[in-house]
Amino acid sequence: MLVISVSMRSRVVVTFLILGVVASPAASARDDDVVDRLHHPKGTVTGPAGIAHVERRGDGPIPMLLLAGAPYGWKVWEQFMERNASRYTMWAVTPAGYDATPPPAMPEDEDYAAQPWTNALLGDLATLIEKEMAGAGKLGPPVVVGHHLASDYYAVRLARDRPELVKAIVTVAGQGTIPIGSGPVIEDLDARAKYVRDDRAPFFRSVSQETWNANTFPAKSLSNDEARGHAWFEAEVAVPIETQVRYYLEATTDGIEPHVTAIVAPLLAIEVQPRMTFENLPSGMKSQLEKQFGSLEAAKQAVRFGGPWEALVEKAPDGLARIVHVAKSGAMLMDDAAEEFDDAVAKFIAELDD
């Protein structure tokens, strides 16, 4: 995402800045402690890559696979599962390394574009669906729900790679493709891999816990309920930085755009109501954008006012994707706006077979 000016640093822009960290590599040079966030600390107990835990709840007729946004585990979905136990049969997963589970071992090389942790997780998700949902005598392919950071990407990737295993997709407060650098999103995978290798990895290698905590998603962006937001912030920063960085660097080497264009499953994006939209910008700012990008339409695509999924739904095959806005909510909108969220999901699913 390109930040046009200081006055445009709205939540819309911040949403696109992965983990909120926008500092330069020099930002962590002041720290006295020498750390290496690209490798686990000595003595770290590691485990297999992929899914660390699966929580099954509910006995409804519709299967649903729930993916929490990074760096959270299945408990993000606990209240939703309690409310909807009679509607859905739900499987909520915790990726390895989240929610106090052992992280995967770090690969020997730093080829983030190979995505070993990402592919292991996607492989486990496919196996889970085949075994528990889509197999003979089971309920069938599930609705896959991907929340917030990275999991909207996982949901779309799964639907694109294994279309026979996904009935529909719901993204929740999704982050879309992670932008690279200070310019627009680059879809060239080689360019993305180079950026991760040469820019992001060197910065995150030495980031301190203090810098991380100060720049990651704050409590107020996670929930409009102060206590809930604080609890999720504490859970967020409790996950070792090394684990979060590895997942982030792998995800940054890819983008959602090419996968969205290739999906065949219907998609619903449920997003927080944007505080700033392209339509309500002052005329002077619109003129600035038109001059910089050549046209207002080009500016709208590049800047993506209204949130990342505003533009992404337009990239899906005709009529396949839609967006619903939920007002007065943080990223945990499934609890902040529980009734509105549940109704939007239920309506979308009811229309799938119409």
C-alpha positions in Angstrom: 0.0 0.0 0.0 1.3 3.4 -0.9 1.0 6.0 1.8 0.1 9.2 -0.1 0.5 11.6 2.7 0.5 11.8 6.5 -3.2 12.8 6.4 -4.0 9.6 4.8 -2.7 7.3 7.5 -6.1 5.9 8.3 -6.9 2.5 9.7 -7.4 1.4 6.0 -3.7 2.0 5.3 -2.5 0.6 8.6 -4.5 -2.5 8.0 -2.2 -3.3 5.0 1.0 -2.9 7.0 1.8 -6.4 8.0 1.9 -6.7 11.8 1.9 -2.9 11.9 5.7 -2.8 11.6 6.7 0.0 9.2 10.1 0.9 10.7 13.3 0.7 8.7 16.0 -1.8 9.6 17.8 0.9 11.5 14.9 1.1 14.0 16.2 -1.9 15.9 19.9 -1.0 15.8 19.5 0.9 19.1 18.8 -2.3 21.0 21.7 -3.6 23.1 20.7 -7.3 23.0 21.8 -9.2 19.9 19.0 -11.5 18.8 18.3 -13.7 15.8 14.6 -13.8 15.0 15.1 -16.0 12.0 16.0 -18.9 14.1 14.5 -20.4 17.3 16.4 -19.7 20.6 18.6 -22.4 21.8 16.7 -25.1 23.7 13.4 -24.5 21.8 11.3 -27.7 21.7 10.0 -28.1 18.2 7.3 -30.3 16.6 5.9 -31.1 13.2 4.9 -28.4 10.8 1.2 -28.1 10.0 -1.8 -28.3 12.4 -1.0 -28.6 16.1 -4.5 -29.0 17.4 -8.1 -29.5 16.0 -11.1 -28.6 18.1 -14.4 -30.0 17.0 -17.7 -28.5 18.2 -21.3 -28.6 17.1 -23.6 -31.1 15.5 -25.3 -29.1 12.8 -25.8 -30.3 9.2 -23.3 -27.9 7.6 -19.5 -28.6 7.9 -17.3 -25.6 8.6 -13.5 -25.3 8.8 -12.4 -22.3 11.0 -9.0 -20.8 10.6 -7.9 -18.1 13.1 -5.8 -15.2 12.0 -2.1 -15.2 12.9 -0.9 -15.6 15.5 -3.9 -17.2 17.2 -5.3 -20.7 17.7 -8.7 -22.3 17.7 -9.9 -20.3 20.7 -10.6 -17.3 18.5 -13.6 -19.2 17.4 -14.8 -20.5 20.7 -17.7 -18.1 21.2 -18.8 -18.5 17.6 -18.8 -22.3 17.9 -20.9 -22.1 21.2 -23.5 -19.8 19.5 -23.8 -21.9 16.4 -23.5 -25.5 17.7 -26.9 -26.5 16.2 -26.2 -24.8 12.8 -22.8 -26.2 12.0 -20.4 -29.0 12.7 -17.2 -27.1 13.1 -13.5 -27.9 13.1 -11.2 -25.1 14.4 -7.5 -25.5 14.0 -4.3 -24.2 15.7 -1.2 -23.9 13.4 2.0 -25.3 14.9 3.7 -22.8 17.1 0.5 -20.8 18.1 -1.3 -21.0 21.4 1.7 -22.4 23.3 2.1 -25.4 20.9 5.6 -26.4 19.7 6.7 -24.5 16.6 8.1 -26.4 13.6 11.8 -26.6 13.3 13.4 -23.9 11.2 14.4 -25.0 7.7 18.2 -25.1 7.2 18.0 -22.5 4.4 16.1 -19.3 4.3 14.2 -19.8 1.0 10.9 -18.3 2.2 9.3 -18.7 -1.2 9.5 -22.4 -0.8 6.9 -22.0 2.0 7.6 -25.2 4.0 5.5 -24.2 7.0 2.7 -22.8 4.8 2.5 -25.9 2.6 2.6 -28.2 5.6 -0.4 -26.4 7.1 -2.3 -26.4 3.8 -1.5 -30.1 3.4 -2.8 -30.9 6.9 -6.0 -28.8 6.2 -6.7 -30.8 3.0 -6.1 -34.1 4.9 -8.4 -33.0 7.7 -11.2 -32.2 5.2 -10.7 -35.5 3.4 -10.8 -37.5 6.6 -13.4 -35.7 8.6 -15.7 -33.9 6.2 -15.6 -34.8 2.5 -15.1 -38.5 2.8 -17.6 -41.2 2.1 -20.6 -41.0 4.5 -19.4 -37.6 5.8 -21.2 -34.2 5.6 -19.3 -33.0 2.5 -16.9 -30.3 1.6 -16.9 -27.5 4.2 -17.4 -23.8 4.2 -13.8 -22.6 4.9 -13.6 -19.5 7.1 -10.3 -17.6 7.1 -9.8 -14.8 9.7 -7.7 -11.7 9.6 -3.9 -11.9 9.0 -2.8 -14.8 6.7 -5.8 -17.0 7.2 -7.8 -15.3 4.4 -4.8 -16.3 2.2 -4.8 -19.9 3.5 -8.6 -20.2 2.8 -8.2 -18.9 -0.7 -5.1 -21.0 -1.4 -6.9 -24.1 -0.2 -9.9 -23.4 -2.5 -7.7 -22.7 -5.4 -5.4 -25.7 -4.9 -8.1 -28.2 -3.9 -11.4 -26.9 -5.3 -13.1 -30.3 -4.7 -12.6 -29.9 -0.9 -14.1 -26.4 -0.5 -17.8 -25.6 -0.8 -17.4 -21.9 -0.1 -15.1 -19.3 1.4 -15.7 -16.7 4.1 -13.0 -14.2 4.9 -13.3 -12.3 8.1 -11.5 -8.9 8.6 -9.1 -10.2 6.0 -5.8 -8.5 5.3 -5.5 -9.4 1.6 -2.1 -9.6 -0.1 0.7 -8.3 2.0 2.1 -5.2 0.3 5.9 -5.0 -0.3 7.9 -2.0 0.2 6.3 1.5 0.2 4.8 1.0 -3.3 1.8 -0.8 -4.7 1.4 -4.5 -4.4 3.7 -6.4 -6.7 2.4 -9.6 -8.2 5.7 -10.7 -9.6 6.6 -13.6 -7.3 10.4 -13.3 -8.0 10.2 -9.6 -7.0 8.3 -10.6 -3.8 10.8 -13.3 -2.9 13.7 -10.9 -3.5 12.0 -8.2 -1.3 11.5 -10.7 1.5 15.1 -12.0 1.3 16.8 -8.6 1.0 14.5 -6.3 3.0 12.1 -8.0 5.4 14.3 -10.8 6.7 17.2 -8.5 7.6 14.9 -6.2 9.5 13.1 -8.9 11.4 16.3 -10.7 12.2 17.1 -8.2 14.9 13.8 -6.8 16.0 13.4 -6.5 19.8 10.4 -7.6 21.8 9.8 -4.0 22.8 9.8 -2.8 19.1 7.6 -5.7 18.2 5.0 -5.1 20.9 4.9 -1.4 20.1 4.2 -1.9 16.4 2.0 -5.0 16.2 -1.8 -4.9 16.1 -2.8 -2.9 19.2 -5.7 -4.0 21.5 -8.0 -1.3 20.2 -7.7 -2.6 16.6 -8.4 -6.2 17.7 -11.7 -5.4 19.5 -13.9 -2.5 20.4 -14.4 -4.2 23.8 -11.4 -3.0 25.9 -11.0 -6.2 28.0 -11.4 -8.5 25.0 -8.9 -6.4 23.0 -6.4 -6.4 25.8 -6.7 -10.2 26.2 -6.1 -10.9 22.5 -3.2 -8.4 22.4 -1.5 -10.3 25.3 -2.1 -13.6 23.5 -0.6 -12.1 20.4 2.6 -10.9 21.9 3.0 -14.1 23.9 3.7 -16.1 20.7 7.5 -16.1 20.1 8.5 -13.5 17.5 10.6 -16.1 15.7 7.5 -18.2 15.0 5.4 -15.2 13.9 8.2 -13.9 11.6 8.6 -17.2 9.8 4.9 -17.5 9.0 4.9 -13.9 7.9 8.0 -14.1 5.7 6.6 -17.1 3.9 3.2 -15.5 3.3 4.8 -12.3 2.0 6.4 -14.2 -0.9 2.9 -14.8 -2.4 -0.3 -12.9 -2.9 -4.0 -13.6 -2.9 -4.8 -11.9 -6.2 -3.8 -14.7 -8.6 -5.6 -17.3 -6.4 -8.8 -15.3 -6.2 -9.0 -15.1 -10.0 -8.8 -18.9 -10.2 -11.3 -20.0 -7.5 -14.6 -21.7 -8.3 -16.1 -21.6 -4.8 -18.4 -18.7 -3.9 -16.7 -16.2 -1.5 -18.1 -13.8 1.1 -15.8 -11.2 2.6 -17.0 -9.8 5.9 -15.1 -6.6 6.7 -15.1 -3.9 9.3 -17.0 -0.8 8.0 -14.3 1.5 6.6 -13.8 4.8 8.3 -12.6 6.4 5.1 -13.9 5.5 1.7 -12.7 6.6 -1.7 -16.0 8.3 -2.4 -15.9 10.6 0.6 -12.3 11.9 0.1 -11.9 15.6 -0.3 -11.7 16.8 -3.9 -8.1 18.0 -3.4 -7.0 14.5 -2.3 -8.8 13.0 -5.3 -7.0 15.4 -7.6 -3.7 14.4 -6.0 -4.5 10.7 -6.5 -5.7 11.3 -10.1 -2.4 13.1 -10.9 -0.3 10.4 -9.3 -2.0 7.3 -10.8 -3.4 8.7 -14.0 -7.1 8.2 -13.2 -9.3 7.9 -10.2 -10.1 4.3 -11.1 -6.4 3.4 -11.1 -5.9 5.2 -7.8 -8.8 3.3 -6.3 -7.2 0.0 -7.3 -3.8 0.9 -6.0 -4.8 2.6 -2.7 -7.7 0.3 -2.0 -9.8 2.6 0.1 -12.3 0.7 2.2 -10.0 -2.2 2.9 -8.1 -4.8 1.0 -11.1 -7.0 0.1 -12.9 -4.1 -1.5 -10.6 -4.6 -4.5 -10.1 -8.3 -4.2 -13.8 -9.3 -4.6 -13.7 -7.6 -8.0 -10.9 -9.9 -9.1 -12.9 -13.1 -8.5 -14.9 -14.6 -11.5 -18.1 -12.6 -12.2 -20.7 -12.9 -9.5 -18.7 -15.3 -7.4 -17.6 -12.9 -4.6 -19.4 -10.3 -2.5 -18.5 -8.1 0.5 -20.5 -7.3 3.6 -19.5 -4.6 6.1 -19.9 -4.8 9.8 -19.9 -1.5 11.7 -18.4 -0.7 15.1 -16.0 -3.6 15.4 -12.4 -4.6 15.6 -10.7 -7.5 13.9 -12.4 -9.9 16.2 -15.7 -9.0 14.6 -17.2 -12.5 15.0 -17.5 -11.5 18.7 -17.7 -7.7 18.5 -20.7 -7.9 16.2 -21.8 -11.4 16.9 -25.4 -11.3 15.8 -24.6 -9.3 12.6 -21.8 -11.6 11.8 -23.7 -14.8 12.4 -26.6 -13.6 10.3 -24.3 -12.7 7.4 -22.7 -16.1 7.4 -26.0 -17.9 7.7 -27.6 -15.9 4.9 -24.6 -16.6 2.6 -24.7 -20.3 3.3 -28.4 -20.5 2.8 -28.0 -19.0 -0.7 -25.3 -21.4 -1.8 -27.8 -24.0 -3.0 -30.5 -21.6 -4.3 
